[in-house]
């Protein structure tokens, strides 16, 4: 007689393509876990959800910093171009300070 395999407890695992989330395992200090736990409780999220939210926010902040940095560089370049154009339209006054020809004082 064939022995039957014991049925696994719980629901069957989804294929990797069907999974909505993946597992990350990492170590942290107790202080960080305490802060994450407090923040998760205050926001009504699980610790995993709190970690995920904070990681997403950090990437969004990096994107914002890059966009702002680019905008500032463009604005400064435009300001410099406008200042250069203004300088090129100015009339030089150096001829006012030259001694007239033939005046040898």
C-alpha positions as a printed NumPy array, in Angstrom:
array([[  0.   ,   0.   ,   0.   ],
       [  1.243,   3.499,  -0.936],
       [  1.832,   6.034,   1.786],
       [ -0.072,   9.26 ,   1.289],
       [  1.826,  12.544,   1.449],
       [  0.869,  14.773,   4.312],
       [ -1.087,  17.753,   3.121],
       [  0.647,  21.09 ,   3.742],
       [ -1.117,  23.462,   6.08 ],
       [ -2.327,  26.781,   4.722],
       [ -3.042,  27.911,   1.235],
       [ -0.828,  26.849,  -1.657],
       [  1.951,  29.276,  -2.629],
       [  1.397,  31.437,  -5.682],
       [  3.712,  31.335,  -8.653],
       [  6.36 ,  34.042,  -8.54 ],
       [  4.69 ,  35.925, -11.419],
       [  1.389,  36.012,  -9.508],
       [  2.795,  37.338,  -6.249],
       [  2.082,  40.954,  -5.394],
       [  4.882,  41.237,  -2.854],
       [  8.3  ,  39.782,  -2.223],
       [  9.996,  39.108,   1.071],
       [ 13.005,  41.054,   2.29 ],
       [ 14.942,  39.918,   5.291],
       [ 17.351,  42.286,   6.98 ],
       [ 18.767,  42.988,  10.386],
       [ 18.336,  46.225,  12.266],
       [ 19.097,  47.649,  15.647],
       [ 16.479,  47.496,  18.392],
       [ 16.132,  51.3  ,  18.417],
       [ 15.16 ,  51.318,  14.739],
       [ 12.621,  48.55 ,  15.261],
       [ 11.131,  50.486,  18.181],
       [ 10.852,  53.656,  16.083],
       [  9.306,  51.735,  13.192],
       [  6.885,  50.034,  15.558],
       [  5.812,  53.38 ,  17.063],
       [  5.443,  54.979,  13.621],
       [  3.468,  52.   ,  12.325],
       [  1.094,  52.129,  15.285],
       [  0.601,  55.884,  14.873],
       [ -0.164,  55.537,  11.149],
       [ -2.315,  52.425,  11.47 ],
       [  0.035,  50.341,   9.339],
       [  1.942,  47.149,  10.001],
       [  5.692,  47.41 ,  10.46 ],
       [  6.173,  45.928,   6.966],
       [  3.812,  48.512,   5.481],
       [  5.598,  51.3  ,   7.366],
       [  8.995,  50.173,   6.056],
       [  7.632,  49.937,   2.511],
       [  6.015,  53.413,   2.757],
       [  9.24 ,  54.97 ,   4.027],
       [ 11.337,  53.345,   1.305],
       [  8.929,  54.513,  -1.396],
       [  8.984,  58.024,   0.103],
       [ 12.789,  58.045,   0.035],
       [ 12.809,  57.276,  -3.697],
       [ 10.161,  59.923,  -4.356],
       [ 12.257,  62.436,  -2.412],
       [ 15.321,  61.538,  -4.492],
       [ 13.294,  62.131,  -7.676],
       [ 12.04 ,  65.476,  -6.361],
       [ 15.571,  66.545,  -5.429],
       [ 16.781,  65.689,  -8.923],
       [ 13.928,  67.619, -10.562],
       [ 14.469,  70.663,  -8.337],
       [ 18.226,  70.554,  -8.929],
       [ 17.689,  70.483, -12.678],
       [ 15.181,  73.34 , -12.495],
       [ 17.586,  75.447, -10.422],
       [ 20.448,  74.829, -12.875],
       [ 18.212,  75.81 , -15.809],
       [ 17.035,  78.961, -14.016],
       [ 20.608,  79.956, -13.162],
       [ 21.726,  79.365, -16.759],
       [ 18.852,  81.503, -18.05 ],
       [ 19.68 ,  84.222, -15.534],
       [ 23.318,  84.203, -16.629],
       [ 22.303,  84.387, -20.302],
       [ 20.012,  87.353, -19.564],
       [ 22.775,  89.116, -17.609],
       [ 25.24 ,  88.527, -20.456],
       [ 22.748,  89.901, -22.983],
       [ 22.245,  92.962, -20.794],
       [ 26.007,  93.486, -20.489],
       [ 26.403,  93.266, -24.264],
       [ 23.85 ,  96.078, -24.727],
       [ 25.686,  98.426, -22.355],
       [ 27.637, 101.297, -23.844],
       [ 31.248, 101.31 , -22.694],
       [ 32.226, 104.485, -20.867],
       [ 35.968, 103.961, -21.129],
       [ 36.224, 106.605, -23.897],
       [ 35.128, 109.22 , -21.355],
       [ 38.246, 108.656, -19.29 ],
       [ 40.833, 108.804, -22.09 ],
       [ 42.953, 111.892, -22.503],
       [ 42.399, 113.598, -25.832],
       [ 45.076, 112.987, -28.472],
       [ 47.788, 115.642, -28.474],
       [ 47.144, 116.619, -24.875],
       [ 50.301, 115.645, -23.05 ],
       [ 49.589, 116.754, -19.506]])
